[in-house]
């Protein structure tokens, strides 16, 4: 089982230094294609997507975050920091599992 990162150049380079494969994207079309490719590789158990890139393909990301069992999709901040529009992780988990933690 592998990790895969989709994000800006800094994120992909940084994770690449730790041995994580990934793809740098700039547009929603590139992000959508990278996300599909990452999902097609069944060895990718965890797909890391920077928050700003995830916003470009929000319907695709949410489908896997809330409805699919595999792979695990994790949104991470990029070098600019956390998006203020994103709910805290606790709220996201509560919505996903239907239990208030």
MINULO-351803 format. One record per residue: residue in three letters; residue number from 1; x, y, z of N, C-alpha, C in turn. Coordinates in steps of 0.02 Angstrom, whole numbers, plus 50000, padded with zeros to 5 digits. Example, Ala and Ser with C-alpha at 12.3 -4.5 7.8 and 13.67 -1.06 7.14 Angstrom:
code,pos,n_east,n_north,n_up,ca_east,ca_north,ca_up,c_east,c_north,c_up
ala,1,50660,49716,50390,50615,49775,50390,50660,49835,50390 $
ser,2,50642,49888,50354,50684,49947,50357,50645,50002,50394 $
//
This chain:
code,pos,n_east,n_north,n_up,ca_east,ca_north,ca_up,c_east,c_north,c_up
unk,1,50042,49941,50000,50000,50000,50000,50044,50062,50000 $
unk,2,50024,50110,49959,50064,50170,49949,50025,50233,49964 $
unk,3,50063,50287,49973,50037,50355,49977,50045,50386,49908 $
unk,4,50003,50435,49893,50009,50474,49832,49987,50545,49848 $
unk,5,50023,50595,49823,50006,50664,49837,49988,50701,49773 $
unk,6,49936,50743,49777,49916,50786,49722,49916,50856,49750 $
unk,7,49955,50901,49720,49957,50968,49747,50002,51014,49707 $
unk,8,50021,51068,49740,50066,51116,49708,50137,51088,49707 $
unk,9,50181,51125,49676,50250,51101,49668,50284,51088,49735 $
unk,10,50274,51132,49784,50306,51124,49849,50283,51060,49884 $
unk,11,50218,51047,49882,50192,50987,49916,50219,50923,49883 $
unk,12,50218,50922,49817,50241,50862,49782,50316,50852,49793 $
unk,13,50353,50906,49790,50426,50901,49802,50440,50879,49873 $
unk,14,50407,50909,49922,50418,50891,49992,50403,50819,50007 $
unk,15,50345,50795,49985,50327,50725,49996,50372,50679,49955 $
unk,16,50394,50703,49897,50439,50663,49856,50505,50649,49891 $
unk,17,50528,50697,49932,50589,50687,49970,50582,50631,50021 $
unk,18,50520,50618,50041,50506,50563,50088,50487,50499,50052 $
unk,19,50493,50499,49985,50480,50439,49947,50407,50430,49924 $
unk,20,50367,50483,49931,50297,50479,49911,50291,50505,49839 $
unk,21,50261,50463,49797,50250,50484,49728,50193,50535,49726 $
unk,22,50192,50575,49673,50138,50624,49668,50138,50659,49601 $
unk,23,50091,50705,49596,50085,50743,49534,50069,50815,49551 $
unk,24,50106,50859,49519,50096,50931,49528,50042,50953,49479 $
unk,25,49993,50991,49503,49939,51015,49461,49928,51089,49472 $
unk,26,49898,51122,49422,49883,51193,49427,49811,51209,49410 $
unk,27,49780,51169,49369,49712,51183,49346,49664,51128,49368 $
unk,28,49600,51143,49362,49550,51092,49381,49553,51032,49335 $
unk,29,49569,51043,49272,49576,50987,49225,49634,50942,49244 $
unk,30,49691,50972,49261,49749,50933,49282,49733,50896,49348 $
unk,31,49700,50931,49393,49683,50900,49458,49636,50841,49449 $
unk,32,49586,50849,49406,49538,50795,49393,49573,50734,49363 $
unk,33,49617,50747,49315,49654,50692,49283,49700,50657,49334 $
unk,34,49735,50696,49375,49780,50667,49425,49741,50626,49476 $
unk,35,49683,50651,49496,49642,50615,49545,49618,50549,49516 $
unk,36,49594,50550,49454,49572,50487,49421,49630,50438,49416 $
unk,37,49688,50461,49396,49747,50417,49391,49766,50387,49458 $
unk,38,49764,50428,49510,49781,50404,49577,49731,50350,49599 $
unk,39,49667,50360,49584,49616,50311,49603,49622,50246,49564 $
unk,40,49645,50250,49502,49653,50190,49461,49707,50143,49486 $
unk,41,49759,50171,49518,49813,50130,49545,49790,50102,49612 $
unk,42,49771,50039,49613,49743,50007,49673,49793,50001,49730 $
unk,43,49857,50014,49717,49907,50012,49770,49908,50076,49811 $
unk,44,49876,50129,49786,49872,50192,49823,49819,50185,49877 $
unk,45,49840,50178,49938,49794,50170,49994,49774,50237,50024 $
unk,46,49818,50286,50020,49805,50352,50047,49825,50403,49995 $
unk,47,49776,50445,49976,49789,50498,49928,49785,50564,49965 $
unk,48,49840,50600,49965,49844,50665,49997,49832,50718,49944 $
unk,49,49786,50764,49958,49770,50818,49911,49773,50883,49949 $
unk,50,49809,50932,49923,49809,50997,49956,49740,51028,49953 $
unk,51,49722,51065,50004,49655,51093,50010,49636,51136,49949 $
unk,52,49682,51177,49926,49667,51221,49870,49655,51181,49805 $
unk,53,49691,51128,49797,49680,51085,49738,49615,51047,49746 $
unk,54,49601,51023,49806,49538,50988,49818,49477,51032,49803 $
unk,55,49483,51097,49817,49428,51143,49802,49415,51147,49727 $
unk,56,49466,51136,49686,49456,51137,49613,49414,51078,49589 $
unk,57,49415,51023,49626,49378,50963,49606,49335,50938,49664 $
unk,58,49304,50984,49699,49266,50968,49760,49216,50911,49752 $
unk,59,49174,50908,49700,49127,50852,49695,49161,50784,49692 $
unk,60,49216,50779,49656,49252,50715,49652,49281,50696,49719 $
unk,61,49312,50743,49753,49343,50729,49817,49291,50709,49868 $
unk,62,49237,50748,49872,49185,50732,49922,49153,50664,49910 $
unk,63,49147,50643,49848,49118,50577,49834,49160,50523,49869 $
unk,64,49225,50529,49867,49268,50478,49898,49274,50488,49973 $
unk,65,49273,50550,49996,49280,50563,50068,49219,50536,50105 $
unk,66,49160,50546,50077,49099,50530,50114,49065,50465,50092 $
unk,67,49081,50437,50034,49043,50380,50010,49083,50317,49994 $
unk,68,49146,50323,49983,49186,50265,49963,49230,50242,50022 $
unk,69,49242,50177,50024,49283,50149,50078,49358,50153,50064 $
unk,70,49376,50152,50001,49446,50146,49982,49458,50185,49918 $
unk,71,49510,50220,49912,49564,50236,49959,49543,50292,50007 $
unk,72,49584,50303,50056,49573,50358,50103,49598,50422,50071 $
unk,73,49556,50473,50069,49574,50538,50041,49584,50585,50100 $
unk,74,49643,50617,50103,49660,50662,50157,49678,50730,50127 $
unk,75,49642,50782,50149,49658,50849,50126,49708,50880,50175 $
unk,76,49760,50911,50146,49812,50941,50186,49822,51014,50166 $
unk,77,49843,51057,50212,49858,51127,50193,49918,51129,50147 $
unk,78,49921,51181,50107,49981,51191,50066,50026,51243,50099 $
unk,79,50075,51268,50064,50123,51313,50094,50092,51379,50117 $
unk,80,50033,51396,50090,49999,51458,50110,49960,51450,50175 $
unk,81,49952,51389,50198,49916,51376,50260,49847,51349,50249 $
unk,82,49812,51336,50304,49746,51307,50303,49695,51356,50274 $
unk,83,49648,51329,50235,49594,51371,50209,49545,51388,50265 $
unk,84,49529,51451,50272,49483,51471,50325,49412,51448,50311 $
unk,85,49396,51435,50248,49328,51414,50230,49314,51341,50246 $
unk,86,49365,51302,50261,49356,51231,50275,49336,51221,50348 $
unk,87,49288,51177,50360,49269,51163,50429,49324,51125,50465 $
unk,88,49325,51130,50531,49376,51093,50569,49368,51017,50557 $
unk,89,49422,50981,50567,49423,50909,50555,49369,50874,50596 $
unk,90,49359,50894,50658,49309,50862,50701,49240,50866,50669 $
unk,91,49221,50924,50641,49156,50931,50609,49150,50886,50547 $
unk,92,49204,50880,50510,49204,50837,50450,49195,50764,50470 $
unk,93,49230,50743,50522,49222,50673,50545,49153,50661,50571 $
unk,94,49125,50708,50609,49056,50700,50634,49007,50692,50577 $
unk,95,49014,50731,50525,48969,50726,50468,48978,50660,50431 $
unk,96,49040,50637,50426,49053,50575,50390,49027,50513,50425 $
unk,97,49033,50512,50492,49013,50451,50528,48946,50457,50563 $
unk,98,48919,50519,50565,48853,50529,50595,48852,50525,50671 $
unk,99,48909,50532,50702,48914,50531,50775,48952,50593,50797 $
unk,100,48927,50625,50850,48963,50683,50874,49018,50661,50922 $
unk,101,49080,50680,50906,49137,50661,50947,49152,50716,50997 $
//
